[in-house]
Amino acid sequence: MLVILFTLLVGLAVILEIGLRTIGFGNPLIYIADEQIGYLLAPNQRTRRFGNLIKINEYSMRGEPIQRTPLTSTLRVLILGDSIANGGWWTDQSQTISSLMTHSLSAAVTSKFQAVEVLNASANSWGPRNELAYLQRFGTFNAQVVVLLINTDDLFATAPTSLPVGRDRNYPAKKPLLALLEVFNRYLSKPKPIPEMQLVQDEGGDRVRFNLEAISKIQALTRQVHSQFLLVMTPLLREIGEGGPRDYEIKARQRLSEFTQTHQITYIDFLPKFNTIPDFKTLYQDHIHLNFQGNQLVSSVISEQLSVNSKLLSINNFDN
């Protein structure tokens, strides 16, 4: 009787393991720690989560492998961002903002370029200081345009840290032995706190200023290599509609607006645009992340900005 029960349990576990692996468990994206950037998606990964394809190339970007230097006939755009740009597990590779922009720009700039590449250098919870460190490490990849895609929370982002890697279940450093173990650790077990993270969260000083300074340095780096710079910000879901942003967010937004004017940065704020959409909730996956419909809107507006702005697409400098 015990043998039969044991056999049934083992059989059930095998069936569950196979079922979980078919939807992507057991093969999560893994991260690597980095002293300056904080953390990166480990290069050269491929997985599926809930049917959505996710590819990470040799430069820890979400996308296909690339040549370090593009052909002179190629328009290359580099997007720097967090989970909104990355798309996460809920977004198929073909539905990320970068992929959608590749298609829309290809149709818009055929008279100037034979091919379009939109690179996607992003990771969950990156802020401007992470993105600056990535750019300092890898450069612009000879992109004619660098797009920094942030959300309102990024104005208050903390300094880069590698503490979550291998300790936070959302930032695994290695593959689990079993899909069952991943499900247990991710959804059924109590998360283990990281005591040192409190020091990171308690960062003193003017955090908004720190992040504006990082954006300024990103702009300066793009200018050094004769690339153009575009800053884009998406709002949190609760900022849209009757409630509007909170007082501290209004102040930070005003500082950002003044900053972009002072530094002559081309800036797209999606809050006014989203406020014109009656069913704006249909743009969101959750309180902060966009779904496919939201990605479509953002990608089309950015692509339109690039295609109509001759200055942004007039630089063909490949000496970065």
C-alpha positions in Angstrom: 0.0 0.0 0.0 2.8 2.4 0.9 4.6 1.6 -2.3 1.4 2.3 -4.3 0.9 5.6 -2.5 4.6 6.6 -3.0 4.3 5.7 -6.7 1.2 7.9 -7.1 2.9 10.8 -5.3 5.9 10.5 -7.5 3.8 10.3 -10.6 1.8 13.3 -9.5 5.0 15.3 -8.9 6.3 14.4 -12.3 3.1 15.5 -14.0 3.1 18.8 -12.1 6.8 19.3 -12.9 6.1 18.7 -16.6 3.1 21.0 -16.6 4.9 23.8 -14.8 7.8 23.6 -17.2 5.4 23.9 -20.2 4.5 27.4 -19.0 8.0 28.4 -18.2 8.7 27.6 -14.5 12.0 26.1 -13.8 13.7 28.3 -16.4 13.5 31.9 -15.0 15.7 34.7 -16.2 18.7 35.0 -14.0 20.7 38.1 -12.9 24.3 38.9 -12.4 25.6 41.4 -9.8 27.6 44.4 -11.0 29.4 46.9 -8.8 28.5 50.0 -10.8 25.2 49.1 -12.5 23.8 47.1 -9.6 22.7 44.1 -11.6 22.1 43.0 -15.1 20.1 40.3 -16.8 22.6 37.6 -17.5 23.6 37.6 -21.2 22.5 35.1 -23.7 19.3 33.8 -22.2 16.1 32.5 -23.8 12.9 31.4 -22.0 9.1 31.3 -22.2 6.9 32.5 -19.4 3.2 31.9 -19.6 3.6 31.5 -23.4 5.6 34.7 -23.8 9.0 34.5 -25.5 11.8 36.3 -23.7 15.3 36.7 -25.3 18.3 38.4 -23.7 21.3 39.1 -26.0 25.0 39.2 -25.3 24.8 42.8 -23.9 22.0 41.9 -21.4 19.5 43.6 -23.6 16.0 42.2 -24.3 16.4 41.4 -27.9 18.3 39.5 -30.6 22.1 39.4 -30.8 23.5 42.5 -32.4 26.7 43.7 -34.1 28.6 46.2 -32.0 28.6 48.7 -34.9 25.6 48.8 -37.3 25.7 49.3 -41.0 25.8 52.9 -42.2 22.4 52.3 -43.8 20.8 51.3 -40.5 18.9 53.5 -38.1 19.8 52.4 -34.6 17.8 53.6 -31.5 18.9 52.7 -28.0 16.2 52.5 -25.3 17.4 52.6 -21.7 14.7 51.8 -19.1 13.3 49.6 -16.4 10.6 47.0 -16.4 8.3 49.2 -18.5 10.8 49.2 -21.3 11.8 45.5 -20.7 8.2 44.3 -20.7 8.8 41.5 -18.1 7.3 38.0 -18.2 3.9 39.4 -19.2 5.1 40.7 -22.5 6.0 38.6 -25.5 9.2 39.6 -27.3 7.2 40.9 -30.3 5.0 43.1 -28.1 7.7 45.1 -26.3 8.0 48.8 -26.9 11.3 48.3 -28.7 9.9 45.6 -31.0 6.8 47.7 -31.9 9.0 50.8 -32.5 11.2 48.7 -34.9 8.2 48.0 -37.1 6.7 51.5 -36.9 10.0 53.3 -37.6 10.8 50.9 -40.5 7.7 52.1 -42.3 8.3 55.7 -41.5 12.0 56.2 -42.4 12.3 54.0 -45.5 13.5 57.0 -47.6 16.5 57.5 -45.2 17.4 54.1 -43.9 17.4 50.5 -45.2 17.0 48.9 -41.8 15.9 49.9 -38.3 17.2 48.5 -35.0 15.7 49.5 -31.6 17.9 48.2 -28.8 16.4 47.5 -25.4 18.8 47.9 -22.5 16.6 47.5 -19.4 16.0 45.6 -16.2 13.3 45.5 -13.5 13.5 48.4 -11.0 16.4 50.2 -12.7 16.5 53.9 -12.2 18.4 56.7 -14.0 21.6 55.9 -12.0 21.5 52.3 -13.1 20.9 53.3 -16.7 23.7 55.9 -16.6 26.1 53.2 -15.3 25.0 50.8 -18.1 25.7 53.6 -20.7 29.1 54.3 -19.1 30.0 50.6 -19.3 28.8 49.8 -22.8 28.4 53.1 -24.6 25.6 54.0 -27.1 26.2 51.2 -29.6 26.5 53.8 -32.3 22.9 54.7 -31.9 21.8 57.8 -33.6 19.1 58.3 -30.9 19.2 57.4 -27.2 15.8 57.2 -25.6 15.6 57.2 -21.8 12.2 55.7 -20.8 11.3 56.3 -17.1 8.2 56.4 -15.0 7.2 58.8 -12.2 8.6 56.5 -9.5 12.1 56.7 -11.2 12.4 60.3 -10.1 12.8 58.9 -6.5 14.9 55.8 -7.4 17.7 54.8 -5.1 21.3 54.2 -5.9 22.3 51.0 -7.7 22.8 48.0 -5.5 23.5 44.3 -6.2 22.0 43.2 -2.9 18.9 41.6 -4.4 20.8 39.3 -6.7 20.5 35.7 -5.5 18.7 36.9 -2.3 15.5 38.3 -3.6 13.3 35.7 -5.3 12.6 38.1 -8.1 16.3 38.3 -8.9 17.6 34.7 -9.0 21.3 34.1 -9.7 20.9 30.5 -10.8 18.3 28.2 -12.2 16.2 26.1 -9.7 16.6 22.4 -9.7 12.9 21.9 -10.2 10.0 24.0 -11.5 8.2 22.9 -8.3 10.9 24.5 -6.2 10.5 27.8 -8.1 6.8 27.9 -7.6 7.2 27.1 -3.9 9.9 29.7 -3.4 8.1 32.4 -5.5 4.5 31.9 -4.4 4.2 29.7 -1.4 7.1 30.5 0.9 7.5 33.7 2.9 10.1 36.1 1.3 13.3 36.4 3.2 14.1 40.1 4.1 17.5 41.5 3.1 18.5 43.6 6.2 21.1 45.6 4.3 18.4 46.9 1.8 17.1 49.2 4.5 20.3 51.4 4.2 19.7 51.6 0.5 16.0 52.6 1.0 17.0 55.2 3.6 19.4 57.0 1.2 19.6 60.6 2.4 19.8 63.8 0.5 17.7 65.1 -2.4 17.0 61.9 -4.3 15.2 63.7 -7.1 18.3 65.8 -7.7 20.5 62.7 -7.8 18.4 61.3 -10.5 18.1 64.5 -12.5 21.9 64.7 -12.3 22.1 61.2 -13.7 19.8 62.1 -16.6 22.0 65.2 -17.3 25.1 62.9 -17.5 23.2 60.5 -19.9 22.5 63.5 -22.1 26.1 64.6 -21.9 27.3 61.2 -22.9 25.0 61.1 -25.9 26.3 64.5 -27.0 29.9 63.4 -26.8 29.3 60.8 -29.4 26.9 63.0 -31.5 23.8 61.0 -30.7 20.5 62.7 -30.0 18.7 62.3 -26.7 15.0 61.8 -26.0 13.5 61.6 -22.5 10.1 59.9 -22.1 8.1 59.4 -18.9 5.0 57.3 -18.3 2.7 57.9 -15.3 1.5 55.6 -12.6 -2.1 54.4 -13.1 -3.3 56.3 -10.0 -1.9 59.6 -11.4 -4.4 59.5 -14.3 -7.9 60.9 -14.0 -9.6 62.7 -11.1 -7.0 62.1 -8.4 -4.0 63.2 -10.2 -0.4 63.0 -9.0 0.3 63.4 -5.3 1.8 66.7 -4.0 5.4 65.4 -3.9 5.0 64.0 -7.4 3.7 67.3 -8.7 6.8 69.0 -7.3 9.1 66.4 -8.8 7.4 66.6 -12.1 7.7 70.4 -12.1 11.4 70.1 -11.4 11.8 67.6 -14.2 9.9 69.9 -16.6 12.1 72.9 -15.7 15.2 70.7 -15.9 14.4 69.6 -19.5 13.8 73.2 -20.5 17.1 74.3 -19.0 19.0 71.5 -20.6 17.1 71.7 -23.9 16.1 68.1 -23.7 13.3 66.8 -26.0 10.8 65.4 -23.5 7.6 63.5 -23.8 5.3 63.3 -20.7 2.6 60.8 -21.3 0.4 61.9 -18.4 -1.5 64.6 -20.5 -1.9 62.1 -23.3 -3.2 59.3 -21.0 -5.6 61.8 -19.4 -7.4 62.3 -22.8 -8.2 58.5 -23.0 -11.6 57.7 -21.3 -10.7 54.0 -20.8 -7.1 54.7 -19.7 -7.2 51.7 -17.4 -7.1 49.4 -20.5 -3.5 50.6 -21.1 -2.2 48.9 -18.0 -1.1 45.5 -16.9 -1.1 46.7 -13.2 -0.6 49.9 -11.3 2.6 50.8 -13.2 3.3 48.5 -16.1 1.7 48.8 -19.5 0.1 46.0 -21.4 0.2 45.5 -25.2 -2.3 48.3 -25.9 -0.2 50.7 -23.7 3.0 49.6 -25.4 1.4 50.3 -28.8 0.5 53.8 -27.8 3.8 54.7 -26.3 5.8 53.2 -29.2 3.7 55.0 -31.8 4.1 58.4 -30.1 7.9 57.9 -29.7 8.2 56.7 -33.3 6.1 59.7 -34.6 8.4 62.1 -32.6 11.5 60.6 -34.1 10.1 60.4 -37.7 8.9 64.0 -37.8 11.9 65.4 -36.0 14.5 65.7 -38.8 17.2 66.7 -36.2 16.8 63.4 -34.3 17.3 61.3 -37.4 19.8 63.4 -39.3 22.9 62.2 -37.5 24.9 59.4 -39.3 27.9 59.3 -37.0 29.3 55.9 -36.5 32.5 56.7 -34.6 31.0 56.3 -31.1 
